[in-house]
Structure formats: structure tokens, C-alpha cells
Amino acid sequence: MNSVASSLRINILEMFEHFLTVWASGDSYHIANVFELNATFSSSAHGSLIGSNAVAEVLALDGSHPHKIKIASTNHYVGFDENRAVLGAYLYGHVATSESSTAALLFGALVVGELRATDRGWLFTRLQLSFSWLDGDRSLVPRWNLPRPRRFWDEGDKAPHLVNELDSPWVRLPAAKVAGSAQDEVAEVFMRYIWAMDQADFGQMRDTLTEDIAGAFPPIGDLKGRHEVMGQLKDFRQAWPWMQHFCVPLRIDINGDQAQMLLGRVIAQRPTTAEGLPLFGAHYRIELRRENQSWRIFWFEYVEGWITSPPHM
């Protein structure tokens, strides 16, 4: 992967983190500046809007009250095709009252963004924001349309805001190349796998796994073969439609056509230690094999237990 692709990824992710910062602070001027003038915006919480100023006006309201908001992102995917790009990411946010540093509300969401290269840098032409779950005092976000409580479908429920088979970043720009380094190419496979798991899109999952995949999948147990792995995960997933795995690559080693990867699982309710260090509630040990120019997972191990630094491979 060349330096242009790596710098493109860095530029887009820096812009995205800037967007999250100004959104949380209620800075409408700088929110508007990350969107093209006629950009479209669709949010399960905020509704649908057209135009950078309209988007900025609505999002700025989230940060304009006396509550303190922090928004973090994980599970990044950046793809590009000439002057177009796509971004996929997970968000988790903490809302605290002005009198307390303890979060009174937690939320999880998915972002799918389409971008275009302009003379002002990469800007969103379309942004979709879908909230998966909320925990805590919902009165802190009175203007939001709230996601379904943690339960199965019931008569009268609205259709999902994000339908992965139609809306995922891999569908939005199907010819995109992974932006970044060789390590980012490897990480993208896991991000595509875990996104498919959380969104119950097992067609998307299929191409992330080898036929002979094996590993430890607690609490299900040890599994072997793509048919068994996908079948068990599909049944397991049905009971948790709000499922969301926040993951961060900790180490990636590539040796020819094989790669090893360690990822930490972030728990939104406890993402850092008391000293502010990154904290992970579990980690993944993943091994991949390159087949027909595509990386696929052939060994999967989910290891429960809190860690603060990457374990040995």
C-alpha cells in the first residue's frame, strides 16, 4: 500500500475526529465545515437533513446545553476510489451532568460516511448515523428519536435506520480499495467481519473467513469450519439485535501470506483505567491467510479478561 493511500487514511480520520470534537462541543461553524454545501445527512436520532448549515444547526444543539459530552470512535474502515472515499466507524458516547464527571447516559452508534476530495480537503457528501443503544437517563437527550429498547422486534416498531445489505460502507463504494498500510488491509478484514456480526449480515461475513476456520468462540465453545462457525454465530446473534463490539487493533504482524493480529475489545461503560490508560474487557487473537490476493481469517480466539496492554502473540 503506497504512501498516498496511507496519508489519505490519516487525513480522513483526522477530519472525522475533528468532527466528533466539534459536534460534542456544539461548534456549529466547524461542524458545517466538514460537509459539502449540499451534503445529505440521515440520523436515527436527528432525522434527515440537506445542506451543511442545516446539519450543523441540529447537531450543535447536542453540545449547546450544560451537559458534558464525550464521543470516541473505533472499528475504523476507510476505502477510496479516485477522488471518492467511504468511512465506516463505531461510536460510543458519554453524557454527564455539569455537576458530575460520571456518565449519566451512554450510547452506541454506527457511522457510514461518503466523502469527496475538494480544495478544502476531504468533505462529507453524505453521512448516516445510526444509534444502536442507549443506557441511562434518556431525558438528557430530549430532542433525539430514541432507539428501540433492548428487546426483540414488536408490532409497531419502525424499520431499522441502517440496513447493512444496502447501507454498509462496503456497499456504498464497492470498488473501493483499502486506504492505509498493509497492516490496515489486514485489520479491515476483521472490521468487516465484526460489522457483519453486529448487523446480522452473514453474507458479508462469508468472505472474511476461510473454509477451514477454527477457534474458540466463548460462550459458544470451540468451532471448526465456516459452516459451523457462521451457523452458530447466526443463532447466537439473534438474541441481541443491539449487539456492538468496539474493537481496536493492538498489534499486526505480517509474514508473507500469513498474518497475526491482536485486538482489544473496548467496553463503553469502562474504556479507561482510573489513570486514563486504555482498558480492554477482552481481546482477540486472530490469524489470517492470503488466498487469491484476499486476506481471510483461519484462526479466531476470543479471550475474556481485562487487560491494559497487548499480550504476547
C-alpha positions as YAML, in Angstrom:
chain: A
units: angstrom
residues:
- id: 1
  name: MET
  ca: [0.00, 0.00, 0.00]
- id: 2
  name: ASN
  ca: [1.58, 3.27, -1.09]
- id: 3
  name: SER
  ca: [2.15, 6.42, 0.93]
- id: 4
  name: VAL
  ca: [-0.71, 8.24, -0.84]
- id: 5
  name: ALA
  ca: [-3.22, 5.70, 0.48]
- id: 6
  name: SER
  ca: [-1.75, 5.91, 3.97]
- id: 7
  name: SER
  ca: [-1.84, 9.72, 4.04]
- id: 8
  name: LEU
  ca: [-5.40, 9.65, 2.68]
- id: 9
  name: ARG
  ca: [-6.49, 7.45, 5.58]
- id: 10
  name: ILE
  ca: [-4.75, 9.69, 8.10]
- id: 11
  name: ASN
  ca: [-6.33, 12.83, 6.64]
- id: 12
  name: ILE
  ca: [-9.85, 11.38, 6.64]
- id: 13
  name: LEU
  ca: [-9.59, 10.00, 10.17]
- id: 14
  name: GLU
  ca: [-8.17, 13.31, 11.46]
- id: 15
  name: MET
  ca: [-11.09, 15.14, 9.88]
- id: 16
  name: PHE
  ca: [-13.51, 12.64, 11.39]
- id: 17
  name: GLU
  ca: [-12.05, 13.02, 14.89]
- id: 18
  name: HIS
  ca: [-12.27, 16.79, 14.47]
- id: 19
  name: PHE
  ca: [-15.93, 16.41, 13.53]
- id: 20
  name: LEU
  ca: [-16.62, 14.37, 16.68]
- id: 21
  name: THR
  ca: [-14.90, 17.02, 18.82]
- id: 22
  name: VAL
  ca: [-16.83, 19.97, 17.38]
- id: 23
  name: TRP
  ca: [-20.10, 18.01, 17.46]
- id: 24
  name: ALA
  ca: [-19.62, 17.30, 21.18]
- id: 25
  name: SER
  ca: [-18.76, 20.95, 21.85]
- id: 26
  name: GLY
  ca: [-21.70, 22.36, 19.88]
- id: 27
  name: ASP
  ca: [-19.48, 24.30, 17.45]
- id: 28
  name: SER
  ca: [-21.86, 24.81, 14.52]
- id: 29
  name: TYR
  ca: [-19.35, 26.75, 12.38]
- id: 30
  name: HIS
  ca: [-16.77, 23.97, 12.39]
- id: 31
  name: ILE
  ca: [-19.43, 21.24, 12.08]
- id: 32
  name: ALA
  ca: [-20.61, 22.85, 8.84]
- id: 33
  name: ASN
  ca: [-17.05, 22.99, 7.53]
- id: 34
  name: VAL
  ca: [-16.67, 19.19, 7.32]
- id: 35
  name: PHE
  ca: [-19.67, 18.89, 4.97]
- id: 36
  name: GLU
  ca: [-20.12, 19.89, 1.35]
- id: 37
  name: LEU
  ca: [-22.65, 22.68, 0.92]
- id: 38
  name: ASN
  ca: [-25.42, 20.36, -0.34]
- id: 39
  name: ALA
  ca: [-24.47, 17.30, 1.71]
- id: 40
  name: THR
  ca: [-27.19, 14.94, 2.90]
- id: 41
  name: PHE
  ca: [-27.46, 13.73, 6.48]
- id: 42
  name: SER
  ca: [-29.58, 10.94, 7.93]
- id: 43
  name: SER
  ca: [-29.68, 10.07, 11.62]
- id: 44
  name: SER
  ca: [-31.91, 7.69, 13.54]
- id: 45
  name: ALA
  ca: [-31.80, 10.26, 16.37]
- id: 46
  name: HIS
  ca: [-31.90, 13.57, 14.47]
- id: 47
  name: GLY
  ca: [-33.86, 12.82, 11.29]
- id: 48
  name: SER
  ca: [-32.92, 13.65, 7.69]
- id: 49
  name: LEU
  ca: [-31.40, 16.96, 6.60]
- id: 50
  name: ILE
  ca: [-29.94, 18.54, 3.47]
- id: 51
  name: GLY
  ca: [-27.21, 21.15, 3.49]
- id: 52
  name: SER
  ca: [-24.18, 21.72, 5.69]
- id: 53
  name: ASN
  ca: [-25.74, 24.60, 7.63]
- id: 54
  name: ALA
  ca: [-28.91, 22.64, 8.41]
- id: 55
  name: VAL
  ca: [-26.85, 19.68, 9.64]
- id: 56
  name: ALA
  ca: [-24.63, 21.92, 11.76]
- id: 57
  name: GLU
  ca: [-27.58, 23.72, 13.33]
- id: 58
  name: VAL
  ca: [-29.17, 20.46, 14.52]
- id: 59
  name: LEU
  ca: [-26.00, 18.69, 15.67]
- id: 60
  name: ALA
  ca: [-24.77, 21.78, 17.53]
- id: 61
  name: LEU
  ca: [-27.82, 21.57, 19.79]
- id: 62
  name: ASP
  ca: [-26.39, 18.36, 21.28]
- id: 63
  name: GLY
  ca: [-23.40, 20.24, 22.65]
- id: 64
  name: SER
  ca: [-25.10, 23.52, 23.48]
- id: 65
  name: HIS
  ca: [-26.67, 22.51, 26.81]
- id: 66
  name: PRO
  ca: [-24.79, 22.47, 30.12]
- id: 67
  name: HIS
  ca: [-24.12, 18.73, 29.98]
- id: 68
  name: LYS
  ca: [-20.67, 17.39, 29.11]
- id: 69
  name: ILE
  ca: [-20.43, 15.08, 26.10]
- id: 70
  name: LYS
  ca: [-17.52, 12.88, 25.06]
- id: 71
  name: ILE
  ca: [-17.59, 10.84, 21.86]
- id: 72
  name: ALA
  ca: [-14.98, 8.22, 20.92]
- id: 73
  name: SER
  ca: [-14.63, 6.13, 17.76]
- id: 74
  name: THR
  ca: [-13.36, 2.63, 16.99]
- id: 75
  name: ASN
  ca: [-13.64, 0.00, 14.23]
- id: 76
  name: HIS
  ca: [-12.41, 2.33, 11.50]
- id: 77
  name: TYR
  ca: [-12.60, 1.44, 7.84]
- id: 78
  name: VAL
  ca: [-11.55, 3.85, 5.09]
- id: 79
  name: GLY
  ca: [-11.85, 2.93, 1.43]
- id: 80
  name: PHE
  ca: [-11.20, 5.08, -1.64]
- id: 81
  name: ASP
  ca: [-11.78, 5.11, -5.38]
- id: 82
  name: GLU
  ca: [-10.03, 8.04, -7.09]
- id: 83
  name: ASN
  ca: [-11.49, 11.25, -5.59]
- id: 84
  name: ARG
  ca: [-14.23, 9.49, -3.64]
- id: 85
  name: ALA
  ca: [-13.94, 7.77, -0.28]
- id: 86
  name: VAL
  ca: [-16.07, 5.95, 2.25]
- id: 87
  name: LEU
  ca: [-15.76, 5.79, 6.02]
- id: 88
  name: GLY
  ca: [-17.19, 3.27, 8.46]
- id: 89
  name: ALA
  ca: [-16.80, 3.57, 12.24]
- id: 90
  name: TYR
  ca: [-18.37, 2.76, 15.59]
- id: 91
  name: LEU
  ca: [-19.08, 5.47, 18.16]
- id: 92
  name: TYR
  ca: [-19.64, 5.34, 21.87]
- id: 93
  name: GLY
  ca: [-20.54, 8.42, 23.83]
- id: 94
  name: HIS
  ca: [-20.81, 9.55, 27.45]
- id: 95
  name: VAL
  ca: [-23.16, 12.30, 28.57]
- id: 96
  name: ALA
  ca: [-22.64, 13.66, 32.09]
- id: 97
  name: THR
  ca: [-24.41, 16.39, 34.01]
- id: 98
  name: SER
  ca: [-22.48, 19.57, 34.69]
- id: 99
  name: GLU
  ca: [-22.23, 18.65, 38.39]
- id: 100
  name: SER
  ca: [-20.79, 15.17, 37.88]
- id: 101
  name: SER
  ca: [-17.95, 13.57, 35.97]
- id: 102
  name: THR
  ca: [-19.79, 10.23, 35.95]
- id: 103
  name: ALA
  ca: [-21.69, 9.47, 32.77]
- id: 104
  name: ALA
  ca: [-25.45, 9.64, 33.30]
- id: 105
  name: LEU
  ca: [-26.10, 8.40, 29.75]
- id: 106
  name: LEU
  ca: [-24.13, 6.09, 27.45]
- id: 107
  name: PHE
  ca: [-24.83, 5.45, 23.79]
- id: 108
  name: GLY
  ca: [-23.51, 3.38, 20.91]
- id: 109
  name: ALA
  ca: [-23.82, 4.22, 17.22]
- id: 110
  name: LEU
  ca: [-22.57, 3.40, 13.72]
- id: 111
  name: VAL
  ca: [-21.36, 5.89, 11.14]
- id: 112
  name: VAL
  ca: [-21.28, 5.47, 7.38]
- id: 113
  name: GLY
  ca: [-19.88, 8.45, 5.52]
- id: 114
  name: GLU
  ca: [-19.29, 9.18, 1.86]
- id: 115
  name: LEU
  ca: [-16.63, 11.78, 1.09]
- id: 116
  name: ARG
  ca: [-15.17, 13.70, -1.83]
- id: 117
  name: ALA
  ca: [-11.76, 15.29, -2.28]
- id: 118
  name: THR
  ca: [-12.12, 19.08, -2.60]
- id: 119
  name: ASP
  ca: [-9.83, 22.10, -2.48]
- id: 120
  name: ARG
  ca: [-10.74, 22.27, 1.25]
- id: 121
  name: GLY
  ca: [-9.72, 18.65, 1.83]
- id: 122
  name: TRP
  ca: [-11.96, 15.62, 2.24]
- id: 123
  name: LEU
  ca: [-15.58, 16.59, 2.98]
- id: 124
  name: PHE
  ca: [-18.71, 14.57, 3.68]
- id: 125
  name: THR
  ca: [-21.18, 14.42, 0.81]
- id: 126
  name: ARG
  ca: [-23.41, 12.04, 2.74]
- id: 127
  name: LEU
  ca: [-23.40, 10.94, 6.38]
- id: 128
  name: GLN
  ca: [-25.54, 8.28, 8.00]
- id: 129
  name: LEU
  ca: [-25.65, 8.00, 11.79]
- id: 130
  name: SER
  ca: [-27.48, 5.07, 13.34]
- id: 131
  name: PHE
  ca: [-27.83, 4.69, 17.11]
- id: 132
  name: SER
  ca: [-27.76, 1.11, 18.36]
- id: 133
  name: TRP
  ca: [-28.46, 1.52, 22.08]
- id: 134
  name: LEU
  ca: [-28.80, 3.95, 24.98]
- id: 135
  name: ASP
  ca: [-28.21, 3.26, 28.68]
- id: 136
  name: GLY
  ca: [-29.07, 5.70, 31.44]
- id: 137
  name: ASP
  ca: [-31.02, 8.92, 31.77]
- id: 138
  name: ARG
  ca: [-32.73, 9.45, 28.41]
- id: 139
  name: SER
  ca: [-34.08, 12.83, 29.49]
- id: 140
  name: LEU
  ca: [-30.57, 14.20, 28.81]
- id: 141
  name: VAL
  ca: [-31.23, 13.93, 25.05]
- id: 142
  name: PRO
  ca: [-34.83, 15.19, 24.78]
- id: 143
  name: ARG
  ca: [-34.56, 16.08, 21.09]
- id: 144
  name: TRP
  ca: [-33.44, 12.62, 19.96]
- id: 145
  name: ASN
  ca: [-35.57, 9.92, 18.44]
- id: 146
  name: LEU
  ca: [-34.59, 7.06, 20.74]
- id: 147
  name: PRO
  ca: [-33.55, 3.60, 19.53]
- id: 148
  name: ARG
  ca: [-35.65, 0.58, 20.34]
- id: 149
  name: PRO
  ca: [-35.11, -0.65, 23.92]
- id: 150
  name: ARG
  ca: [-33.03, -3.80, 24.33]
- id: 151
  name: ARG
  ca: [-35.66, -6.29, 23.22]
- id: 152
  name: PHE
  ca: [-36.84, -8.24, 20.19]
- id: 153
  name: TRP
  ca: [-38.99, -6.76, 17.43]
- id: 154
  name: ASP
  ca: [-42.57, -5.97, 18.36]
- id: 155
  name: GLU
  ca: [-45.60, -4.93, 16.34]
- id: 156
  name: GLY
  ca: [-45.49, -1.22, 15.58]
- id: 157
  name: ASP
  ca: [-41.68, -0.92, 15.65]
- id: 158
  name: LYS
  ca: [-40.14, 1.29, 12.97]
- id: 159
  name: ALA
  ca: [-37.93, -0.19, 10.28]
- id: 160
  name: PRO
  ca: [-34.19, -0.17, 11.09]
- id: 161
  name: HIS
  ca: [-32.45, 3.04, 10.12]
- id: 162
  name: LEU
  ca: [-29.42, 1.19, 8.76]
- id: 163
  name: VAL
  ca: [-29.87, -1.94, 6.64]
- id: 164
  name: ASN
  ca: [-26.41, -3.37, 6.21]
- id: 165
  name: GLU
  ca: [-27.05, -5.10, 2.90]
- id: 166
  name: LEU
  ca: [-27.93, -1.66, 1.47]
- id: 167
  name: ASP
  ca: [-26.06, 0.82, 3.67]
- id: 168
  name: SER
  ca: [-22.72, -0.63, 4.81]
- id: 169
  name: PRO
  ca: [-19.57, 1.24, 3.73]
- id: 170
  name: TRP
  ca: [-18.56, -1.77, 1.63]
- id: 171
  name: VAL
  ca: [-21.84, -1.50, -0.29]
- id: 172
  name: ARG
  ca: [-21.72, 2.29, -0.65]
- id: 173
  name: LEU
  ca: [-18.42, 2.19, -2.55]
- id: 174
  name: PRO
  ca: [-17.98, -1.44, -3.69]
- id: 175
  name: ALA
  ca: [-14.94, -0.82, -5.89]
- id: 176
  name: ALA
  ca: [-13.04, 0.93, -3.10]
- id: 177
  name: LYS
  ca: [-9.50, -0.04, -2.18]
- id: 178
  name: VAL
  ca: [-8.50, -0.11, 1.49]
- id: 179
  name: ALA
  ca: [-6.83, 3.17, 2.40]
- id: 180
  name: GLY
  ca: [-3.74, 2.74, 4.55]
- id: 181
  name: SER
  ca: [-0.84, 0.37, 5.11]
- id: 182
  name: ALA
  ca: [-0.52, -3.38, 4.66]
- id: 183
  name: GLN
  ca: [-1.48, -3.67, 8.34]
- id: 184
  name: ASP
  ca: [-4.64, -1.64, 7.67]
- id: 185
  name: GLU
  ca: [-5.55, -4.11, 4.91]
- id: 186
  name: VAL
  ca: [-5.35, -6.94, 7.43]
- id: 187
  name: ALA
  ca: [-7.32, -5.03, 10.07]
- id: 188
  name: GLU
  ca: [-10.06, -4.25, 7.53]
- id: 189
  name: VAL
  ca: [-10.92, -7.95, 7.28]
- id: 190
  name: PHE
  ca: [-11.71, -8.15, 11.00]
- id: 191
  name: MET
  ca: [-13.66, -4.86, 10.91]
- id: 192
  name: ARG
  ca: [-15.75, -6.23, 8.06]
- id: 193
  name: TYR
  ca: [-16.27, -9.48, 9.99]
- id: 194
  name: ILE
  ca: [-17.33, -7.81, 13.27]
- id: 195
  name: TRP
  ca: [-19.53, -5.25, 11.49]
- id: 196
  name: ALA
  ca: [-21.29, -8.17, 9.75]
- id: 197
  name: MET
  ca: [-21.71, -9.96, 13.08]
- id: 198
  name: ASP
  ca: [-23.23, -6.94, 14.79]
- id: 199
  name: GLN
  ca: [-25.51, -6.12, 11.84]
- id: 200
  name: ALA
  ca: [-26.53, -9.77, 11.23]
- id: 201
  name: ASP
  ca: [-25.25, -9.65, 7.65]
- id: 202
  name: PHE
  ca: [-23.78, -13.11, 7.26]
- id: 203
  name: GLY
  ca: [-23.43, -12.72, 3.52]
- id: 204
  name: GLN
  ca: [-20.84, -10.03, 4.26]
- id: 205
  name: MET
  ca: [-19.17, -12.28, 6.83]
- id: 206
  name: ARG
  ca: [-18.68, -15.16, 4.42]
- id: 207
  name: ASP
  ca: [-15.74, -13.70, 2.50]
- id: 208
  name: THR
  ca: [-13.85, -12.80, 5.70]
- id: 209
  name: LEU
  ca: [-13.45, -16.47, 6.71]
- id: 210
  name: THR
  ca: [-11.57, -19.41, 5.20]
- id: 211
  name: GLU
  ca: [-13.39, -22.70, 4.65]
- id: 212
  name: ASP
  ca: [-11.28, -24.33, 7.38]
- id: 213
  name: ILE
  ca: [-11.60, -21.59, 10.02]
- id: 214
  name: ALA
  ca: [-11.38, -22.85, 13.60]
- id: 215
  name: GLY
  ca: [-11.08, -21.34, 17.05]
- id: 216
  name: ALA
  ca: [-12.54, -20.52, 20.44]
- id: 217
  name: PHE
  ca: [-15.82, -18.60, 20.44]
- id: 218
  name: PRO
  ca: [-16.97, -18.26, 24.07]
- id: 219
  name: PRO
  ca: [-19.61, -18.68, 25.33]
- id: 220
  name: ILE
  ca: [-20.46, -20.92, 22.36]
- id: 221
  name: GLY
  ca: [-17.29, -23.02, 22.59]
- id: 222
  name: ASP
  ca: [-14.73, -24.35, 20.10]
- id: 223
  name: LEU
  ca: [-15.89, -24.34, 16.49]
- id: 224
  name: LYS
  ca: [-14.43, -25.65, 13.24]
- id: 225
  name: GLY
  ca: [-15.32, -24.97, 9.62]
- id: 226
  name: ARG
  ca: [-17.03, -21.97, 8.07]
- id: 227
  name: HIS
  ca: [-20.44, -23.64, 8.04]
- id: 228
  name: GLU
  ca: [-20.40, -24.36, 11.78]
- id: 229
  name: VAL
  ca: [-18.88, -21.00, 12.71]
- id: 230
  name: MET
  ca: [-21.36, -18.95, 10.70]
- id: 231
  name: GLY
  ca: [-24.31, -21.12, 11.72]
- id: 232
  name: GLN
  ca: [-23.58, -20.88, 15.43]
- id: 233
  name: LEU
  ca: [-22.84, -17.15, 15.29]
- id: 234
  name: LYS
  ca: [-26.04, -16.53, 13.35]
- id: 235
  name: ASP
  ca: [-28.13, -18.28, 16.03]
- id: 236
  name: PHE
  ca: [-26.17, -16.56, 18.82]
- id: 237
  name: ARG
  ca: [-26.65, -13.12, 17.29]
- id: 238
  name: GLN
  ca: [-30.45, -13.33, 17.05]
- id: 239
  name: ALA
  ca: [-30.98, -12.75, 20.77]
- id: 240
  name: TRP
  ca: [-29.04, -9.44, 20.79]
- id: 241
  name: PRO
  ca: [-30.14, -7.13, 17.96]
- id: 242
  name: TRP
  ca: [-28.41, -4.20, 19.73]
- id: 243
  name: MET
  ca: [-25.04, -6.03, 19.74]
- id: 244
  name: GLN
  ca: [-21.98, -3.82, 19.14]
- id: 245
  name: HIS
  ca: [-18.33, -4.88, 19.54]
- id: 246
  name: PHE
  ca: [-15.99, -1.89, 19.90]
- id: 247
  name: CYS
  ca: [-12.54, -3.10, 18.80]
- id: 248
  name: VAL
  ca: [-9.08, -1.57, 18.44]
- id: 249
  name: PRO
  ca: [-6.10, -3.23, 16.68]
- id: 250
  name: LEU
  ca: [-3.20, -3.54, 19.13]
- id: 251
  name: ARG
  ca: [-0.63, -5.37, 17.03]
- id: 252
  name: ILE
  ca: [-0.42, -6.77, 13.50]
- id: 253
  name: ASP
  ca: [2.43, -8.92, 12.17]
- id: 254
  name: ILE
  ca: [2.64, -9.97, 8.51]
- id: 255
  name: ASN
  ca: [4.87, -12.77, 7.25]
- id: 256
  name: GLY
  ca: [4.36, -13.43, 3.55]
- id: 257
  name: ASP
  ca: [0.86, -14.78, 3.03]
- id: 258
  name: GLN
  ca: [0.12, -15.19, 6.74]
- id: 259
  name: ALA
  ca: [-0.68, -12.56, 9.34]
- id: 260
  name: GLN
  ca: [-1.34, -12.42, 13.08]
- id: 261
  name: MET
  ca: [-3.42, -9.77, 14.77]
- id: 262
  name: LEU
  ca: [-4.29, -8.81, 18.34]
- id: 263
  name: LEU
  ca: [-7.28, -6.60, 19.01]
- id: 264
  name: GLY
  ca: [-8.67, -5.20, 22.23]
- id: 265
  name: ARG
  ca: [-12.40, -5.07, 22.92]
- id: 266
  name: VAL
  ca: [-13.40, -1.71, 24.38]
- id: 267
  name: ILE
  ca: [-16.23, -1.76, 26.91]
- id: 268
  name: ALA
  ca: [-18.07, 1.54, 26.52]
- id: 269
  name: GLN
  ca: [-19.03, 1.61, 30.20]
- id: 270
  name: ARG
  ca: [-15.35, 1.35, 31.23]
- id: 271
  name: PRO
  ca: [-12.98, 2.33, 28.41]
- id: 272
  name: THR
  ca: [-10.06, 3.52, 30.55]
- id: 273
  name: THR
  ca: [-8.36, 2.88, 33.87]
- id: 274
  name: ALA
  ca: [-8.57, 5.33, 36.78]
- id: 275
  name: GLU
  ca: [-5.29, 6.78, 35.45]
- id: 276
  name: GLY
  ca: [-6.79, 7.30, 31.98]
- id: 277
  name: LEU
  ca: [-4.97, 4.43, 30.24]
- id: 278
  name: PRO
  ca: [-6.78, 2.38, 27.58]
- id: 279
  name: LEU
  ca: [-8.61, -0.57, 29.11]
- id: 280
  name: PHE
  ca: [-10.00, -3.61, 27.31]
- id: 281
  name: GLY
  ca: [-12.54, -6.07, 28.66]
- id: 282
  name: ALA
  ca: [-11.31, -8.87, 26.39]
- id: 283
  name: HIS
  ca: [-9.03, -9.40, 23.43]
- id: 284
  name: TYR
  ca: [-8.96, -11.30, 20.15]
- id: 285
  name: ARG
  ca: [-6.14, -13.44, 18.76]
- id: 286
  name: ILE
  ca: [-6.66, -13.64, 15.01]
- id: 287
  name: GLU
  ca: [-4.64, -15.41, 12.31]
- id: 288
  name: LEU
  ca: [-5.20, -14.77, 8.62]
- id: 289
  name: ARG
  ca: [-4.13, -16.34, 5.35]
- id: 290
  name: ARG
  ca: [-3.95, -14.64, 1.97]
- id: 291
  name: GLU
  ca: [-5.90, -16.58, -0.66]
- id: 292
  name: ASN
  ca: [-6.28, -15.30, -4.23]
- id: 293
  name: GLN
  ca: [-4.98, -11.86, -3.16]
- id: 294
  name: SER
  ca: [-7.54, -11.58, -0.34]
- id: 295
  name: TRP
  ca: [-6.94, -11.93, 3.39]
- id: 296
  name: ARG
  ca: [-9.24, -14.30, 5.30]
- id: 297
  name: ILE
  ca: [-9.40, -15.39, 8.94]
- id: 298
  name: PHE
  ca: [-8.45, -19.02, 9.58]
- id: 299
  name: TRP
  ca: [-7.95, -18.90, 13.37]
- id: 300
  name: PHE
  ca: [-10.13, -16.98, 15.82]
- id: 301
  name: GLU
  ca: [-9.74, -16.81, 19.59]
- id: 302
  name: TYR
  ca: [-11.76, -14.59, 21.91]
- id: 303
  name: VAL
  ca: [-10.08, -14.25, 25.30]
- id: 304
  name: GLU
  ca: [-12.08, -12.80, 28.17]
- id: 305
  name: GLY
  ca: [-10.48, -10.76, 30.95]
- id: 306
  name: TRP
  ca: [-9.42, -7.15, 31.49]
- id: 307
  name: ILE
  ca: [-6.09, -6.03, 30.02]
- id: 308
  name: THR
  ca: [-4.33, -2.67, 29.71]
- id: 309
  name: SER
  ca: [-1.53, -3.59, 27.31]
- id: 310
  name: PRO
  ca: [-1.22, -6.01, 24.38]
- id: 311
  name: PRO
  ca: [-0.47, -9.62, 25.45]
- id: 312
  name: HIS
  ca: [2.10, -11.68, 23.60]
- id: 313
  name: MET
  ca: [1.10, -13.23, 20.29]
...
